[in-house]
Amino acid sequence: MPVPQQLKIAVENSGSVSALLLLPPDARACFVFAHGAGAGMAHRFMEASATGLCERGLATLRYQFPYMERGSRRPDTPGVAHAAVRAAVAEASRSCPRLPLFAGGKSFGGRMTSQAQAIAPLPHVSGLIFLGFPLHPLGKPSADRAKHLSSVHVPMRFVQGSHDKLAELRLLEPVINGLAAPASLQVIEQADHSFHVPARSGRKDGEVLAEILDGVAAWIDTLAVSPP
């Protein structure tokens, strides 16, 4: 297993943020992988996902949003978060110039990536991947947070737990089915927003993560072509 390369990425008007590039020697693509609202790029889910994708021949560039870099609990404004997404994608292009790029992330990170893509396409990004798209706040079911997805014109992959209380499937499925861009949904049975499953399911979190990463890798392989 290669050692993650530590990087610093300059974010417009927000200083610089830390990043980790994990690049297997046989990499077929690179995933620009943003963290969720409550935990940074070194969280065990982020690290285990990056390691698992590396084992499957996929590079990852994990990075901090500026608020997380500062140690704040208050997420950045959308404009700052979008700038961080763009800076990370640009760094991935420099670090992995021959690899197809995909972007997205866990929860908040995926939503900020999709918003940035909706405003202006992220250069060389072939598709977006959402690990637990936060469709609505807890206890407030709505599809309003998905309105911008109609302005995304690259393929999208949604990975959602069937018990995710931030994305009721009865609301998410019609959104995905109504998108003009190709979009697919991988449902992880009995998993919550963090992809934990109850003990009675008979499965462990590691098995669930393997299911997620196998699906992500297979989806990437259907789209990975050399960037222009």
Backbone torsions as a table, in degrees:
resi	resn	phi	psi	omega
1	MET	NA	123.7	178.5
2	PRO	-65.6	156.9	177.2
3	VAL	-86.2	134.3	178.6
4	PRO	-60.6	136.5	177.5
5	GLN	-87.6	126.5	-180.0
6	GLN	-84.1	130.8	-177.6
7	LEU	-129.1	162.8	168.6
8	LYS	-122.1	134.2	-178.2
9	ILE	-121.1	125.9	177.5
10	ALA	-79.0	129.1	177.9
11	VAL	-111.9	128.7	-175.7
12	GLU	-52.1	124.5	177.2
13	ASN	62.8	14.7	-177.9
14	SER	-137.1	19.8	-179.9
15	GLY	74.3	-146.1	-179.0
16	SER	-125.8	157.0	179.8
17	VAL	-127.7	156.7	177.8
18	SER	-80.5	153.5	177.9
19	ALA	-149.3	158.4	178.0
20	LEU	-130.3	121.0	177.6
21	LEU	-104.3	119.6	176.2
22	LEU	-112.7	109.7	-168.8
23	LEU	-123.0	102.2	176.8
24	PRO	-70.5	152.1	-177.4
25	PRO	-63.3	-23.9	-177.8
26	ASP	-106.8	27.6	-173.0
27	ALA	-56.4	136.2	178.2
28	ARG	-103.2	-20.2	-178.4
29	ALA	-165.3	169.2	177.9
30	CYS	-128.2	132.9	178.2
31	PHE	-105.1	117.8	176.6
32	VAL	-85.0	107.6	-157.7
33	PHE	-114.0	105.4	-177.7
34	ALA	-93.8	146.1	-177.1
35	HIS	-83.5	170.0	176.7
36	GLY	-80.1	179.7	-173.4
37	ALA	-68.7	-32.9	-171.2
38	GLY	-100.6	-4.3	-177.5
39	ALA	-150.0	144.2	-173.7
40	GLY	-85.5	-165.9	-172.8
41	MET	-67.3	-18.8	-178.6
42	ALA	-92.0	1.8	177.9
43	HIS	-56.4	149.1	-173.5
44	ARG	-60.3	-33.6	177.6
45	PHE	-66.3	-43.0	179.3
46	MET	-63.6	-45.9	-178.6
47	GLU	-65.4	-45.3	-179.9
48	ALA	-64.9	-36.6	178.4
49	SER	-66.7	-44.4	179.2
50	ALA	-62.7	-42.7	178.9
51	THR	-64.0	-43.6	180.0
52	GLY	-64.7	-38.9	177.4
53	LEU	-68.3	-36.7	176.3
54	CYS	-60.3	-42.9	178.4
55	GLU	-63.2	-22.9	178.5
56	ARG	-96.6	11.2	175.6
57	GLY	81.9	23.2	-179.2
58	LEU	-120.2	130.0	177.0
59	ALA	-79.8	155.2	173.6
60	THR	-135.0	142.7	169.3
61	LEU	-117.5	102.3	174.6
62	ARG	-89.4	147.6	-178.5
63	TYR	-152.1	159.3	178.0
64	GLN	-91.4	143.9	163.7
65	PHE	-77.7	154.3	-175.3
66	PRO	-54.7	-39.5	-179.2
67	TYR	-63.4	-38.2	179.1
68	MET	-69.7	-36.4	177.1
69	GLU	-61.6	-35.7	179.8
70	ARG	-81.3	-9.5	-177.4
71	GLY	82.9	18.2	179.2
72	SER	-87.3	152.8	175.7
73	ARG	-95.2	-9.4	-178.2
74	ARG	-90.7	115.1	-179.0
75	PRO	-58.5	153.4	178.5
76	ASP	-62.8	157.4	169.5
77	THR	-63.3	156.5	-179.8
78	PRO	-53.7	-41.1	-178.5
79	GLY	-60.6	-41.4	178.0
80	VAL	-67.6	-44.0	179.4
81	ALA	-61.9	-41.5	178.5
82	HIS	-62.7	-39.2	178.5
83	ALA	-63.4	-37.8	177.8
84	ALA	-66.1	-41.2	176.8
85	VAL	-58.8	-47.2	-178.3
86	ARG	-63.9	-40.3	179.0
87	ALA	-64.8	-39.7	179.6
88	ALA	-67.7	-40.4	177.2
89	VAL	-63.4	-41.1	178.1
90	ALA	-63.1	-39.7	177.9
91	GLU	-65.4	-40.5	177.5
92	ALA	-62.3	-38.1	176.7
93	SER	-62.5	-39.2	178.8
94	ARG	-71.4	-41.8	-174.8
95	SER	-78.1	-28.6	-177.4
96	CYS	-129.9	62.8	-169.4
97	PRO	-64.8	-19.1	-177.2
98	ARG	-103.8	4.6	-176.5
99	LEU	-104.5	141.6	169.9
100	PRO	-61.6	144.3	-178.8
101	LEU	-109.6	141.9	170.6
102	PHE	-129.1	152.4	-176.9
103	ALA	-139.7	158.5	179.5
104	GLY	152.0	-145.9	179.0
105	GLY	157.5	-167.1	-178.9
106	LYS	-86.4	124.3	170.5
107	SER	49.5	-113.6	-179.2
108	PHE	-50.6	-42.4	-178.6
109	GLY	-62.9	-38.6	176.8
110	GLY	-68.2	-40.6	-179.1
111	ARG	-66.4	-40.8	178.1
112	MET	-65.0	-36.2	177.5
113	THR	-64.9	-43.3	-179.4
114	SER	-67.2	-36.6	176.6
115	GLN	-63.6	-43.2	178.5
116	ALA	-61.4	-42.8	179.5
117	GLN	-64.7	-37.5	-179.5
118	ALA	-66.9	-34.8	-179.4
119	ILE	-72.6	-44.7	178.3
120	ALA	-159.0	129.5	-175.7
121	PRO	-52.9	137.1	175.9
122	LEU	-76.8	123.1	-173.8
123	PRO	-56.1	131.5	173.8
124	HIS	68.4	7.3	179.8
125	VAL	-82.6	123.8	-175.0
126	SER	-88.6	-18.8	-178.9
127	GLY	-175.5	165.2	-179.4
128	LEU	-115.4	144.0	-179.5
129	ILE	-127.0	126.0	-179.1
130	PHE	-116.3	118.4	175.7
131	LEU	-101.1	91.7	-176.0
132	GLY	79.6	66.1	178.8
133	PHE	-65.3	125.7	-177.8
134	PRO	-83.1	85.1	-172.9
135	LEU	-66.0	-31.9	-177.8
136	HIS	-155.6	161.0	175.0
137	PRO	-66.2	159.8	178.9
138	LEU	-59.1	126.7	176.8
139	GLY	77.8	5.8	-179.7
140	LYS	-129.3	69.3	-175.7
141	PRO	-58.0	129.7	-179.9
142	SER	-169.7	158.0	175.6
143	ALA	-109.1	14.0	-176.3
144	ASP	-59.7	-35.9	-178.1
145	ARG	-67.4	-9.7	-178.8
146	ALA	-97.8	-2.0	-174.8
147	LYS	-57.6	-38.1	-177.3
148	HIS	-68.0	-18.4	-177.1
149	LEU	-63.5	-21.3	176.9
150	SER	-66.7	-16.3	178.4
151	SER	-97.8	6.4	175.2
152	VAL	-93.8	129.5	-173.6
153	HIS	-121.4	23.1	171.7
154	VAL	-117.0	159.4	179.6
155	PRO	-59.6	149.0	-178.9
156	MET	-130.7	142.7	176.9
157	ARG	-122.0	119.9	177.8
158	PHE	-104.6	126.8	174.4
159	VAL	-116.3	115.1	-172.0
160	GLN	-134.6	140.3	171.6
161	GLY	-74.7	142.4	-179.5
162	SER	-67.1	-20.2	178.8
163	HIS	-109.0	25.1	179.4
164	ASP	-73.3	114.1	-177.6
165	LYS	-81.0	0.5	174.5
166	LEU	-106.0	7.3	178.9
167	ALA	-160.6	82.8	177.9
168	GLU	-64.9	128.0	-175.4
169	LEU	-61.9	-30.0	179.3
170	ARG	-64.1	-22.3	176.3
171	LEU	-95.4	-37.2	-175.8
172	LEU	-72.8	-40.6	-175.8
173	GLU	-59.4	-44.7	176.8
174	PRO	-63.7	-33.6	176.9
175	VAL	-60.9	-50.3	-177.7
176	ILE	-63.3	-43.4	-178.7
177	ASN	-66.4	-23.6	-177.9
178	GLY	-93.1	-0.7	-178.6
179	LEU	-76.2	142.6	178.2
180	ALA	-73.1	-38.3	178.7
181	ALA	-74.0	151.1	177.3
182	PRO	-58.6	130.6	-179.3
183	ALA	-144.4	140.8	179.4
184	SER	-134.6	157.7	-176.4
185	LEU	-125.4	127.8	172.1
186	GLN	-110.0	113.0	-179.9
187	VAL	-93.8	127.6	176.8
188	ILE	-100.1	107.8	-171.9
189	GLU	-63.2	132.7	176.6
190	GLN	69.6	4.2	-179.1
191	ALA	-85.6	147.8	176.9
192	ASP	-94.3	-166.6	-176.6
193	HIS	-63.4	-28.2	178.4
194	SER	-92.0	4.7	-178.3
195	PHE	66.1	26.9	168.4
196	HIS	-83.2	147.1	175.9
197	VAL	-122.8	149.1	179.8
198	PRO	-67.2	152.8	-179.0
199	ALA	-58.5	-32.6	-178.3
200	ARG	-66.9	-12.8	178.5
201	SER	-69.7	-20.4	-178.2
202	GLY	81.1	3.9	179.7
203	ARG	-116.5	153.7	175.6
204	LYS	-102.3	159.7	-178.7
205	ASP	-58.9	-33.1	179.0
206	GLY	-64.0	-36.9	177.1
207	GLU	-67.5	-39.6	178.2
208	VAL	-63.4	-44.7	179.7
209	LEU	-61.6	-40.2	178.3
210	ALA	-61.1	-39.8	177.2
211	GLU	-61.8	-43.8	179.1
212	ILE	-61.3	-50.8	-174.1
213	LEU	-70.1	-34.0	174.2
214	ASP	-60.8	-42.3	179.3
215	GLY	-66.6	-43.0	178.7
216	VAL	-62.4	-46.5	-178.7
217	ALA	-62.4	-41.9	179.3
218	ALA	-64.3	-40.0	179.1
219	TRP	-65.0	-44.6	177.7
220	ILE	-58.3	-41.8	-177.8
221	ASP	-64.7	-24.0	177.2
222	THR	-76.4	-17.1	-174.7
223	LEU	-116.9	-19.2	-170.9
224	ALA	-66.5	110.1	173.8
225	VAL	-130.7	159.3	-179.1
226	SER	-61.2	132.7	179.2
227	PRO	-67.3	156.6	-179.6
228	PRO	-65.2	NA	NA
